[in-house]
Amino acid sequence: MNVIDTKPVGMPVAKKIMSGIETDRELTYEQKLALEHLNKFTVLEPAKAEKLLEEVSGVLRMSDETRIQILNLLPKNPDELRMIFTRENFSLKENEIKTILEIIKKYLK
């Protein structure tokens, strides 16, 4: 198998992909563990996750990896959110933190 391209995906999309693979064939041990983890910790459905990513992207420009980390971790406080942004070349302003956390809270209802 040759890898042509890689793209970060959030846990909701990964869960959907892995569930589809499971219906087609037997999963390997590692794939079963990954699917078990996804089933246990995935909070949002793929459609809601995509909307959340779009809204978060509207707040400020950030890498795809950072957006996906926000989706996967769904930070609940400013400190958790700041930890995700440590890999970026900038720090968040207070109003950006507040806006992102409000978006997340809206999707967790």
DOTORLO-862505 format. One record per residue: x, y, z of N, C-alpha, C, O in turn; residue in one letter. Coordinates in Angstrom, 3 decimals. Each point is the difference from the previous one (the first is absolute). Example, Ala and Ser with C-alpha at 12.3 -4.5 7.8 and 13.67 -1.06 7.14 Angstrom:
% residues 2
<n_x: 13.190 n_y: -5.690 n_z: 7.800 ca_x: -0.890 ca_y: 1.190 ca_z: 0.000 c_x: 0.900 c_y: 1.200 c_z: 0.000 o_x: 1.036 o_y: -0.019 o_z: 0.665 pagu: A>
<n_x: -1.386 n_y: 1.069 n_z: -1.385 ca_x: 0.820 ca_y: 1.190 ca_z: 0.060 c_x: -0.770 c_y: 1.090 c_z: 0.730 o_x: 0.509 o_y: 1.108 o_z: 0.169 pagu: S>
***
This chain:
% residues 109
<n_x: 0.848 n_y: -1.171 n_z: 0.000 ca_x: -0.848 ca_y: 1.171 ca_z: 0.000 c_x: 0.893 c_y: 1.234 c_z: 0.000 o_x: 0.952 o_y: 0.082 o_z: 0.776 pagu: M>
<n_x: -1.255 n_y: 0.870 n_z: -1.638 ca_x: 0.722 ca_y: 1.270 ca_z: -0.065 c_x: -0.859 c_y: 1.105 c_z: 0.578 o_x: -1.183 o_y: 0.112 o_z: -0.322 pagu: N>
<n_x: 1.776 n_y: 0.700 n_z: 1.171 ca_x: -0.703 ca_y: 1.154 ca_z: 0.555 c_x: 0.164 c_y: 1.145 c_z: -0.983 o_x: 1.118 o_y: 0.426 o_z: -0.288 pagu: V>
<n_x: -2.220 n_y: 0.062 n_z: -0.219 ca_x: 0.023 ca_y: 1.088 ca_z: -0.975 c_x: -0.067 c_y: 1.349 c_z: 0.687 o_x: 0.676 o_y: 0.949 o_z: -0.397 pagu: I>
<n_x: -1.495 n_y: -0.874 n_z: 1.429 ca_x: -0.202 ca_y: 1.270 ca_z: 0.694 c_x: -0.442 c_y: -0.289 c_z: 1.433 o_x: -0.592 o_y: -1.042 o_z: 0.282 pagu: D>
<n_x: 0.882 n_y: 1.961 n_z: 0.600 ca_x: -0.492 ca_y: -0.108 ca_z: 1.367 c_x: -0.753 c_y: 1.271 c_z: 0.350 o_x: 0.316 o_y: 1.086 o_z: -0.485 pagu: T>
<n_x: -1.309 n_y: -1.243 n_z: 1.329 ca_x: -0.814 ca_y: 1.137 ca_z: 0.399 c_x: -0.517 c_y: -0.280 c_z: 1.405 o_x: -0.538 o_y: -1.077 o_z: 0.254 pagu: K>
<n_x: 0.692 n_y: 2.033 n_z: 0.663 ca_x: -0.522 ca_y: -0.244 ca_z: 1.350 c_x: -1.527 c_y: -0.015 c_z: 0.000 o_x: -0.642 o_y: 0.841 o_z: -0.629 pagu: P>
<n_x: 0.084 n_y: -1.795 n_z: 1.332 ca_x: -1.455 ca_y: -0.075 ca_z: 0.154 c_x: -0.317 c_y: -0.123 c_z: 1.475 o_x: 0.791 o_y: -0.531 o_z: 0.780 pagu: V>
<n_x: -1.943 n_y: 1.022 n_z: -0.414 ca_x: -0.433 ca_y: -0.069 ca_z: 1.383 c_x: -0.529 c_y: -1.374 c_z: 0.358 o_x: -0.223 o_y: -0.852 o_z: -0.861 pagu: G>
<n_x: 0.031 n_y: 0.666 n_z: 2.132 ca_x: -0.480 ca_y: -1.288 ca_z: 0.485 c_x: -1.370 c_y: -0.391 c_z: -0.570 o_x: -0.202 o_y: -1.181 o_z: -0.284 pagu: M>
<n_x: -0.749 n_y: 2.107 n_z: 0.101 ca_x: -1.281 ca_y: -0.404 ca_z: -0.579 c_x: 0.139 c_y: -0.574 c_z: -1.412 o_x: -0.670 o_y: -0.976 o_z: -0.340 pagu: P>
<n_x: 1.523 n_y: 1.569 n_z: -0.474 ca_x: 0.207 ca_y: -0.495 ca_z: -1.358 c_x: 0.760 c_y: -1.322 c_z: 0.032 o_x: -0.320 o_y: -0.922 o_z: -0.751 pagu: V>
<n_x: 1.320 n_y: 0.829 n_z: 1.617 ca_x: 0.757 ca_y: -1.246 ca_z: 0.135 c_x: -0.916 c_y: -1.144 c_z: 0.440 o_x: 0.125 o_y: -1.124 o_z: -0.486 pagu: A>
<n_x: -1.035 n_y: 1.416 n_z: 1.397 ca_x: -0.952 ca_y: -1.019 ca_z: 0.460 c_x: -0.881 c_y: -0.478 c_z: -1.145 o_x: -0.249 o_y: -1.197 o_z: -0.143 pagu: K>
<n_x: -0.215 n_y: 2.126 n_z: -0.662 ca_x: -0.839 ca_y: -0.344 ca_z: -1.147 c_x: 0.778 c_y: -0.868 c_z: -0.987 o_x: -0.525 o_y: -0.994 o_z: -0.502 pagu: K>
<n_x: 1.759 n_y: 1.363 n_z: 0.227 ca_x: 0.841 ca_y: -0.765 ca_z: -0.931 c_x: 0.254 c_y: -1.405 c_z: 0.542 o_x: -0.165 o_y: -0.989 o_z: -0.714 pagu: I>
<n_x: 0.563 n_y: 0.912 n_z: 1.968 ca_x: 0.318 ca_y: -1.301 ca_z: 0.599 c_x: -1.238 c_y: -0.894 c_z: 0.083 o_x: 0.098 o_y: -1.211 o_z: -0.201 pagu: M>
<n_x: -1.247 n_y: 1.789 n_z: 0.493 ca_x: -1.233 ca_y: -0.783 ca_z: 0.051 c_x: -0.338 c_y: -0.554 c_z: -1.376 o_x: -0.473 o_y: -1.129 o_z: -0.123 pagu: S>
<n_x: 0.720 n_y: 1.932 n_z: -0.915 ca_x: -0.226 ca_y: -0.461 ca_z: -1.368 c_x: 0.931 c_y: -1.138 c_z: -0.377 o_x: -0.418 o_y: -0.952 o_z: -0.658 pagu: G>
<n_x: 1.660 n_y: 1.041 n_z: 1.064 ca_x: 0.961 ca_y: -1.068 ca_z: -0.275 c_x: -0.414 c_y: -1.280 c_z: 0.717 o_x: 0.132 o_y: -1.100 o_z: -0.537 pagu: I>
<n_x: -0.635 n_y: 1.262 n_z: 1.761 ca_x: -0.395 ca_y: -1.160 ca_z: 0.796 c_x: -1.124 c_y: -0.788 c_z: -0.664 o_x: -0.053 o_y: -1.224 o_z: 0.123 pagu: E>
<n_x: -0.841 n_y: 1.909 n_z: -0.823 ca_x: -1.093 ca_y: -0.695 ca_z: -0.672 c_x: 0.484 c_y: -0.736 c_z: -1.244 o_x: -0.630 o_y: -0.962 o_z: -0.438 pagu: T>
<n_x: 1.759 n_y: 1.416 n_z: -0.138 ca_x: 0.522 ca_y: -0.619 ca_z: -1.222 c_x: 0.901 c_y: -1.205 c_z: 0.262 o_x: -0.004 o_y: -0.964 o_z: -0.766 pagu: D>
<n_x: 0.769 n_y: 1.024 n_z: 1.841 ca_x: 0.965 ca_y: -1.074 ca_z: 0.271 c_x: 0.346 c_y: -0.037 c_z: 1.478 o_x: -0.361 o_y: 0.893 o_z: 0.766 pagu: R>
<n_x: 1.058 n_y: -1.931 n_z: -0.390 ca_x: 0.469 ca_y: -0.165 ca_z: 1.375 c_x: 1.089 c_y: 1.020 c_z: 0.295 o_x: 0.934 o_y: 0.164 o_z: -0.785 pagu: E>
<n_x: -1.055 n_y: 0.517 n_z: 1.913 ca_x: 1.009 ca_y: 0.973 ca_z: 0.400 c_x: 1.191 c_y: -0.700 c_z: 0.655 o_x: -0.148 o_y: -1.049 o_z: 0.626 pagu: L>
<n_x: 1.321 n_y: 1.644 n_z: -0.781 ca_x: 1.170 ca_y: -0.509 ca_z: 0.704 c_x: -0.141 c_y: 0.339 c_z: 1.479 o_x: -0.883 o_y: 0.765 o_z: 0.388 pagu: T>
<n_x: 1.742 n_y: -1.330 n_z: 0.418 ca_x: -0.027 ca_y: 0.255 ca_z: 1.441 c_x: 0.120 c_y: 1.493 c_z: 0.294 o_x: -0.761 o_y: 0.542 o_z: 0.800 pagu: Y>
<n_x: 1.724 n_y: 0.122 n_z: -1.454 ca_x: 0.221 ca_y: 1.429 ca_z: 0.224 c_x: -1.207 c_y: 0.825 c_z: -0.444 o_x: -0.372 o_y: 0.972 o_z: 0.658 pagu: E>
<n_x: -0.229 n_y: -1.363 n_z: -1.767 ca_x: -1.179 ca_y: 0.715 ca_z: -0.492 c_x: -1.176 c_y: -0.178 c_z: 0.959 o_x: -0.773 o_y: 0.934 o_z: 0.216 pagu: Q>
<n_x: 0.636 n_y: -2.122 n_z: 0.354 ca_x: -1.067 ca_y: -0.225 ca_z: 0.978 c_x: 0.201 c_y: 0.882 c_z: 1.231 o_x: -0.954 o_y: 0.572 o_z: 0.527 pagu: K>
<n_x: 2.202 n_y: -0.468 n_z: -0.076 ca_x: 0.288 ca_y: 0.876 ca_z: 1.141 c_x: -0.311 c_y: 1.459 c_z: -0.336 o_x: -0.572 o_y: 0.727 o_z: 0.813 pagu: L>
<n_x: 0.955 n_y: -0.310 n_z: -2.019 ca_x: -0.266 ca_y: 1.378 ca_z: -0.418 c_x: -1.501 c_y: 0.260 c_z: -0.052 o_x: -0.462 o_y: 1.037 o_z: 0.477 pagu: A>
<n_x: -0.300 n_y: -1.956 n_z: -1.045 ca_x: -1.459 ca_y: 0.175 ca_z: -0.083 c_x: -0.626 c_y: -0.002 c_z: 1.386 o_x: -0.926 o_y: 0.768 o_z: 0.259 pagu: L>
<n_x: 1.414 n_y: -1.613 n_z: 0.628 ca_x: -0.507 ca_y: -0.009 ca_z: 1.379 c_x: 0.237 c_y: 1.352 c_z: 0.670 o_x: -0.883 o_y: 0.527 o_z: 0.677 pagu: E>
<n_x: 2.072 n_y: 0.026 n_z: -0.869 ca_x: 0.328 ca_y: 1.325 ca_z: 0.544 c_x: -0.925 c_y: 1.065 c_z: -0.591 o_x: -0.532 o_y: 0.841 o_z: 0.724 pagu: H>
<n_x: 0.348 n_y: -0.883 n_z: -2.035 ca_x: -0.864 ca_y: 0.984 ca_z: -0.666 c_x: -1.439 c_y: -0.116 c_z: 0.497 o_x: -0.652 o_y: 1.016 o_z: 0.241 pagu: L>
<n_x: 0.158 n_y: -2.227 n_z: -0.088 ca_x: -1.368 ca_y: -0.186 ca_z: 0.497 c_x: -0.159 c_y: 0.536 c_z: 1.418 o_x: -1.057 o_y: 0.516 o_z: 0.365 pagu: N>
<n_x: 2.105 n_y: -0.643 n_z: 0.422 ca_x: -0.062 ca_y: 0.416 ca_z: 1.397 c_x: 0.106 c_y: 1.519 c_z: 0.170 o_x: -0.667 o_y: 0.575 o_z: 0.860 pagu: K>
<n_x: 1.501 n_y: 0.073 n_z: -1.677 ca_x: 0.328 ca_y: 1.399 ca_z: 0.249 c_x: -0.516 c_y: 1.007 c_z: -1.029 o_x: 0.161 o_y: 1.204 o_z: 0.200 pagu: F>
<n_x: -0.768 n_y: -1.654 n_z: -1.278 ca_x: -0.534 ca_y: 0.933 ca_z: -0.990 c_x: -1.321 c_y: 0.553 c_z: 0.506 o_x: -0.914 o_y: -0.752 o_z: 0.338 pagu: T>
<n_x: 0.824 n_y: 2.079 n_z: -0.290 ca_x: -1.178 ca_y: 0.653 ca_z: 0.568 c_x: -0.965 c_y: 0.463 c_z: -1.089 o_x: -1.210 o_y: -0.186 o_z: 0.129 pagu: V>
<n_x: 1.723 n_y: 0.778 n_z: -1.186 ca_x: -0.845 ca_y: 0.600 ca_z: -1.034 c_x: -0.169 c_y: -0.910 c_z: -1.208 o_x: 0.843 o_y: -0.851 o_z: -0.285 pagu: L>
<n_x: -1.942 n_y: 1.050 n_z: -0.409 ca_x: -0.223 ca_y: -0.667 ca_z: -1.284 c_x: 0.812 c_y: 0.729 c_z: -1.067 o_x: 0.305 o_y: 1.180 o_z: 0.172 pagu: E>
<n_x: 0.058 n_y: -1.856 n_z: -1.284 ca_x: 0.823 ca_y: 0.637 ca_z: -1.035 c_x: -0.565 c_y: 1.314 c_z: -0.544 o_x: 0.763 o_y: 0.936 o_z: -0.240 pagu: P>
<n_x: -2.071 n_y: -0.845 n_z: 0.043 ca_x: -0.593 ca_y: 1.235 ca_z: -0.534 c_x: 0.180 c_y: 1.165 c_z: 0.973 o_x: 0.360 o_y: 1.104 o_z: -0.408 pagu: A>
<n_x: -0.609 n_y: -1.352 n_z: 1.691 ca_x: 0.188 ca_y: 1.045 ca_z: 1.011 c_x: 1.465 c_y: 0.373 c_z: 0.124 o_x: 0.339 o_y: 1.168 o_z: 0.191 pagu: K>
<n_x: 0.524 n_y: -2.159 n_z: -0.298 ca_x: 1.434 ca_y: 0.245 ca_z: 0.105 c_x: 0.476 c_y: 0.904 c_z: -1.126 o_x: 0.813 o_y: 0.897 o_z: 0.222 pagu: A>
<n_x: -1.311 n_y: -1.125 n_z: -1.418 ca_x: 0.390 ca_y: 0.830 ca_z: -1.145 c_x: -0.465 c_y: 1.443 c_z: 0.196 o_x: 0.738 o_y: 0.934 o_z: -0.314 pagu: E>
<n_x: -1.940 n_y: -0.746 n_z: 0.824 ca_x: -0.508 ca_y: 1.348 ca_z: 0.266 c_x: 0.838 c_y: 0.701 c_z: 1.072 o_x: 0.307 o_y: 1.186 o_z: -0.116 pagu: K>
<n_x: 0.057 n_y: -1.935 n_z: 1.161 ca_x: 0.838 ca_y: 0.568 ca_z: 1.048 c_x: 1.339 c_y: 0.455 c_z: -0.595 o_x: 0.466 o_y: 1.100 o_z: 0.298 pagu: L>
<n_x: 0.143 n_y: -1.927 n_z: -1.123 ca_x: 1.275 ca_y: 0.361 ca_z: -0.622 c_x: -0.124 c_y: 1.259 c_z: -0.851 o_x: 0.883 o_y: 0.857 o_z: 0.018 pagu: L>
<n_x: -1.972 n_y: -0.748 n_z: -0.759 ca_x: -0.227 ca_y: 1.192 ca_z: -0.824 c_x: -0.115 c_y: 1.253 c_z: 0.867 o_x: 0.593 o_y: 1.034 o_z: -0.308 pagu: E>
<n_x: -1.354 n_y: -1.133 n_z: 1.383 ca_x: -0.168 ca_y: 1.164 ca_z: 0.879 c_x: 1.304 c_y: 0.387 c_z: 0.682 o_x: 0.323 o_y: 1.185 o_z: 0.090 pagu: E>
<n_x: 0.418 n_y: -2.154 n_z: 0.383 ca_x: 1.278 ca_y: 0.278 ca_z: 0.656 c_x: 0.968 c_y: 0.644 c_z: -0.994 o_x: 0.759 o_y: 0.898 o_z: 0.365 pagu: V>
<n_x: -0.783 n_y: -1.354 n_z: -1.614 ca_x: 0.870 ca_y: 0.579 ca_z: -1.029 c_x: -0.327 c_y: 1.456 c_z: -0.271 o_x: 0.869 o_y: 0.771 o_z: -0.409 pagu: S>
<n_x: -2.120 n_y: -0.391 n_z: 0.636 ca_x: -0.415 ca_y: 1.372 ca_z: -0.209 c_x: 0.517 c_y: 0.964 c_z: 1.064 o_x: 0.003 o_y: 1.213 o_z: -0.208 pagu: G>
<n_x: 0.428 n_y: -1.743 n_z: 1.334 ca_x: 0.477 ca_y: 0.850 ca_z: 1.090 c_x: 1.393 c_y: 0.541 c_z: -0.316 o_x: 0.252 o_y: 1.196 o_z: 0.141 pagu: V>
<n_x: 0.644 n_y: -2.071 n_z: -0.566 ca_x: 1.354 ca_y: 0.415 ca_z: -0.378 c_x: 0.638 c_y: -1.085 c_z: -0.837 o_x: -0.463 o_y: -1.140 o_z: -0.027 pagu: L>
<n_x: 1.527 n_y: 1.506 n_z: -0.652 ca_x: 0.705 ca_y: -0.947 ca_z: -0.861 c_x: 0.903 c_y: -0.892 c_z: 0.855 o_x: 0.778 o_y: 0.485 o_z: 0.822 pagu: R>
<n_x: -0.898 n_y: -1.815 n_z: -1.036 ca_x: 0.809 ca_y: -0.954 ca_z: 0.745 c_x: 0.244 c_y: -1.222 c_z: -0.879 o_x: -0.673 o_y: -0.189 o_z: -1.013 pagu: M>
<n_x: 1.624 n_y: -0.627 n_z: 1.400 ca_x: 0.318 ca_y: -1.189 ca_z: -0.777 c_x: -1.122 c_y: -1.032 c_z: 0.102 o_x: -0.788 o_y: 0.012 o_z: 0.947 pagu: S>
<n_x: 0.729 n_y: -0.902 n_z: -1.936 ca_x: -0.994 ca_y: -1.074 ca_z: 0.021 c_x: 0.186 c_y: -0.886 c_z: 1.231 o_x: -0.972 o_y: -0.450 o_z: 0.606 pagu: D>
<n_x: 2.228 n_y: 0.209 n_z: -0.248 ca_x: 0.274 ca_y: -0.834 ca_z: 1.165 c_x: -0.568 c_y: 0.612 c_z: 1.281 o_x: -0.525 o_y: -0.715 o_z: 0.852 pagu: E>
<n_x: 0.630 n_y: 2.017 n_z: -0.721 ca_x: -0.527 ca_y: 0.684 ca_z: 1.186 c_x: -1.525 c_y: -0.064 c_z: 0.016 o_x: -0.607 o_y: -0.243 o_z: 1.043 pagu: T>
<n_x: -0.001 n_y: 0.459 n_z: -2.190 ca_x: -1.473 ca_y: -0.096 ca_z: -0.075 c_x: -0.466 c_y: -1.395 c_z: 0.404 o_x: -0.972 o_y: -0.144 o_z: 0.741 pagu: R>
<n_x: 1.666 n_y: -0.880 n_z: -1.229 ca_x: -0.383 ca_y: -1.371 ca_z: 0.305 c_x: 0.206 c_y: -0.295 c_z: 1.489 o_x: -0.802 o_y: -0.711 o_z: 0.604 pagu: I>
<n_x: 1.860 n_y: 1.247 n_z: -0.017 ca_x: 0.223 ca_y: -0.186 ca_z: 1.438 c_x: -1.118 c_y: 0.643 c_z: 0.816 o_x: -0.441 o_y: -0.559 o_z: 1.005 pagu: Q>
<n_x: -0.010 n_y: 1.719 n_z: -1.433 ca_x: -1.132 ca_y: 0.647 ca_z: 0.686 c_x: -1.222 c_y: -0.913 c_z: -0.064 o_x: -0.692 o_y: -0.190 o_z: 1.000 pagu: I>
<n_x: 0.432 n_y: -0.372 n_z: -2.173 ca_x: -1.135 ca_y: -0.905 ca_z: -0.179 c_x: 0.160 c_y: -1.257 c_z: 0.851 o_x: -0.947 o_y: -0.422 o_z: 0.664 pagu: L>
<n_x: 2.115 n_y: -0.169 n_z: -0.677 ca_x: 0.203 ca_y: -1.254 ca_z: 0.728 c_x: -0.035 c_y: 0.179 c_z: 1.512 o_x: -0.538 o_y: -0.844 o_z: 0.716 pagu: N>
<n_x: 1.110 n_y: 1.937 n_z: -0.233 ca_x: 0.096 ca_y: 0.209 ca_z: 1.446 c_x: -1.166 c_y: 0.780 c_z: 0.588 o_x: -0.306 o_y: -0.136 o_z: 1.184 pagu: L>
<n_x: -0.349 n_y: 0.956 n_z: -2.010 ca_x: -1.118 ca_y: 0.834 ca_z: 0.449 c_x: 0.312 c_y: 0.667 c_z: 1.342 o_x: -0.641 o_y: -0.299 o_z: 1.008 pagu: L>
<n_x: 1.623 n_y: 1.202 n_z: -0.997 ca_x: 0.412 ca_y: 0.639 ca_z: 1.255 c_x: -1.160 c_y: 0.739 c_z: 0.661 o_x: -0.854 o_y: 0.585 o_z: -0.668 pagu: P>
<n_x: 0.849 n_y: -0.629 n_z: 1.987 ca_x: -1.096 ca_y: 0.613 ca_z: 0.757 c_x: 0.406 c_y: 1.268 c_z: 0.736 o_x: -0.855 o_y: 0.704 o_z: 0.537 pagu: K>
<n_x: 2.148 n_y: -0.405 n_z: -0.506 ca_x: 0.443 ca_y: 1.213 ca_z: 0.681 c_x: 1.174 c_y: 0.626 c_z: -0.761 o_x: 0.608 o_y: -0.654 o_z: -0.848 pagu: N>
<n_x: -0.296 n_y: 1.901 n_z: 1.144 ca_x: 1.064 ca_y: 0.705 ca_z: -0.725 c_x: 1.364 c_y: -0.693 c_z: 0.054 o_x: 0.734 o_y: 0.012 o_z: -0.989 pagu: P>
<n_x: -0.390 n_y: -0.608 n_z: 2.119 ca_x: 1.301 ca_y: -0.665 ca_z: 0.117 c_x: 0.111 c_y: -1.200 c_z: -0.936 o_x: 1.038 o_y: -0.202 o_z: -0.630 pagu: D>
<n_x: -2.095 n_y: -0.589 n_z: 0.535 ca_x: 0.009 ca_y: -1.140 ca_z: -0.913 c_x: 0.145 c_y: 0.476 c_z: -1.444 o_x: 0.729 o_y: -0.606 o_z: -0.785 pagu: E>
<n_x: -1.418 n_y: 1.683 n_z: 0.438 ca_x: 0.080 ca_y: 0.535 ca_z: -1.355 c_x: 1.396 c_y: 0.548 c_z: -0.294 o_x: 0.537 o_y: -0.222 o_z: -1.086 pagu: L>
<n_x: 0.044 n_y: 0.923 n_z: 2.029 ca_x: 1.356 ca_y: 0.542 ca_z: -0.193 c_x: 1.018 c_y: -1.117 c_z: -0.231 o_x: 0.933 o_y: 0.162 o_z: -0.787 pagu: R>
<n_x: -1.108 n_y: -1.280 n_z: 1.464 ca_x: 0.914 ca_y: -1.143 ca_z: -0.178 c_x: -0.011 c_y: -0.483 c_z: -1.446 o_x: 1.044 o_y: -0.369 o_z: -0.537 pagu: M>
<n_x: -2.194 n_y: 0.369 n_z: -0.085 ca_x: -0.103 ca_y: -0.434 ca_z: -1.391 c_x: 0.762 c_y: 0.951 c_z: -0.909 o_x: 0.603 o_y: -0.428 o_z: -0.985 pagu: I>
<n_x: -0.625 n_y: 1.708 n_z: 1.307 ca_x: 0.618 ca_y: 1.012 ca_z: -0.855 c_x: 1.498 c_y: 0.179 c_z: 0.238 o_x: 0.604 o_y: 0.877 o_z: -0.618 pagu: F>
<n_x: 0.010 n_y: -1.661 n_z: 1.475 ca_x: 1.434 ca_y: 0.158 ca_z: 0.251 c_x: 0.834 c_y: -0.290 c_z: -1.242 o_x: 1.119 o_y: 0.500 o_z: -0.107 pagu: T>
<n_x: -1.623 n_y: -1.282 n_z: -0.822 ca_x: 0.752 ca_y: -0.314 ca_z: -1.212 c_x: -0.104 c_y: 1.091 c_z: -1.070 o_x: 0.761 o_y: -0.007 o_z: -0.968 pagu: R>
<n_x: -1.686 n_y: 0.930 n_z: 1.134 ca_x: -0.148 ca_y: 1.105 ca_z: -0.954 c_x: 1.036 c_y: 1.090 c_z: 0.297 o_x: 0.588 o_y: 0.032 o_z: 1.081 pagu: E>
<n_x: -0.375 n_y: 0.851 n_z: -2.047 ca_x: 0.980 ca_y: 1.082 ca_z: 0.146 c_x: -0.587 c_y: 1.267 c_z: 0.605 o_x: 0.593 o_y: 1.073 o_z: -0.110 pagu: N>
<n_x: -1.734 n_y: -1.187 n_z: 0.738 ca_x: -0.649 ca_y: 1.166 ca_z: 0.605 c_x: -0.755 c_y: -0.457 c_z: 1.238 o_x: -0.226 o_y: -1.193 o_z: 0.206 pagu: F>
<n_x: -0.154 n_y: 2.153 n_z: 0.603 ca_x: -0.833 ca_y: -0.334 ca_z: 1.160 c_x: -1.387 c_y: 0.596 c_z: -0.201 o_x: -0.175 o_y: 0.973 o_z: -0.734 pagu: S>
<n_x: -0.778 n_y: -1.560 n_z: 1.380 ca_x: -1.389 ca_y: 0.429 ca_z: -0.139 c_x: -0.287 c_y: 1.242 c_z: 0.821 o_x: 0.556 o_y: 0.199 o_z: 1.080 pagu: L>
<n_x: -1.435 n_y: 0.626 n_z: -1.615 ca_x: -0.510 ca_y: 1.143 ca_z: 0.751 c_x: -1.186 c_y: -0.488 c_z: 0.826 o_x: -0.620 o_y: -1.014 o_z: -0.320 pagu: K>
<n_x: 0.318 n_y: 1.739 n_z: 1.370 ca_x: -1.085 ca_y: -0.407 ca_z: 0.899 c_x: -1.343 c_y: -0.127 c_z: -0.729 o_x: -0.764 o_y: -0.928 o_z: 0.268 pagu: E>
<n_x: 0.475 n_y: 1.855 n_z: -1.186 ca_x: -1.278 ca_y: -0.080 ca_z: -0.715 c_x: -0.052 c_y: -1.214 c_z: -0.924 o_x: -1.075 o_y: -0.561 o_z: -0.210 pagu: N>
<n_x: 2.220 n_y: 0.143 n_z: -0.348 ca_x: 0.044 ca_y: -1.190 ca_z: -0.852 c_x: -0.221 c_y: -1.259 c_z: 0.834 o_x: -0.701 o_y: -0.919 o_z: -0.423 pagu: E>
<n_x: 1.298 n_y: 0.885 n_z: 1.593 ca_x: -0.204 ca_y: -1.131 ca_z: 0.911 c_x: -1.472 c_y: -0.132 c_z: 0.355 o_x: -0.581 o_y: -1.083 o_z: -0.074 pagu: I>
<n_x: -0.002 n_y: 2.194 n_z: 0.457 ca_x: -1.413 ca_y: 0.004 ca_z: 0.403 c_x: -0.890 c_y: -0.466 c_z: -1.157 o_x: -0.901 o_y: -0.814 o_z: 0.200 pagu: K>
<n_x: 1.151 n_y: 1.321 n_z: -1.392 ca_x: -0.817 ca_y: -0.355 ca_z: -1.160 c_x: 0.118 c_y: -1.487 c_z: -0.325 o_x: -1.013 o_y: -0.654 o_z: -0.249 pagu: T>
<n_x: 2.223 n_y: 0.110 n_z: 0.245 ca_x: 0.192 ca_y: -1.421 ca_z: -0.309 c_x: -0.673 c_y: -0.877 c_z: 1.047 o_x: -0.644 o_y: -0.991 o_z: -0.344 pagu: I>
<n_x: 0.786 n_y: 1.340 n_z: 1.606 ca_x: -0.631 ca_y: -0.791 ca_z: 1.063 c_x: -1.529 c_y: 0.059 c_z: -0.088 o_x: -0.673 o_y: -0.988 o_z: 0.292 pagu: L>
<n_x: 0.126 n_y: 2.130 n_z: -0.691 ca_x: -1.452 ca_y: 0.115 ca_z: -0.180 c_x: -0.476 c_y: -0.878 c_z: -1.150 o_x: -1.056 o_y: -0.626 o_z: 0.088 pagu: E>
<n_x: 1.832 n_y: 0.580 n_z: -1.161 ca_x: -0.350 ca_y: -0.859 ca_z: -1.144 c_x: -0.021 c_y: -1.462 c_z: 0.451 o_x: -0.939 o_y: -0.735 o_z: -0.304 pagu: I>
<n_x: 1.961 n_y: 0.328 n_z: 1.016 ca_x: 0.074 ca_y: -1.384 ca_z: 0.472 c_x: -1.188 c_y: -0.324 c_z: 0.900 o_x: -0.631 o_y: -1.047 o_z: -0.146 pagu: I>
<n_x: 0.334 n_y: 1.944 n_z: 1.066 ca_x: -1.102 ca_y: -0.210 ca_z: 0.943 c_x: -1.328 c_y: -0.159 c_z: -0.764 o_x: -0.843 o_y: -0.814 o_z: 0.375 pagu: K>
<n_x: 0.671 n_y: 1.595 n_z: -1.438 ca_x: -1.230 ca_y: -0.075 ca_z: -0.800 c_x: -0.179 c_y: -1.399 c_z: -0.616 o_x: -1.119 o_y: -0.510 o_z: -0.063 pagu: K>
<n_x: 2.200 n_y: -0.095 n_z: -0.381 ca_x: -0.091 ca_y: -1.301 ca_z: -0.639 c_x: -0.077 c_y: -1.159 c_z: 0.993 o_x: -0.369 o_y: -1.114 o_z: -0.374 pagu: Y>
<n_x: 0.707 n_y: 1.366 n_z: 1.606 ca_x: -0.085 ca_y: -1.063 ca_z: 1.014 c_x: -1.382 c_y: -0.103 c_z: 0.634 o_x: -0.255 o_y: -0.915 o_z: 0.783 pagu: L>
<n_x: -0.630 n_y: 1.837 n_z: -1.110 ca_x: -1.364 ca_y: -0.042 ca_z: 0.554 c_x: -0.810 c_y: -1.073 c_z: -0.657 o_x: -1.170 o_y: -0.183 o_z: 0.336 pagu: K>
***
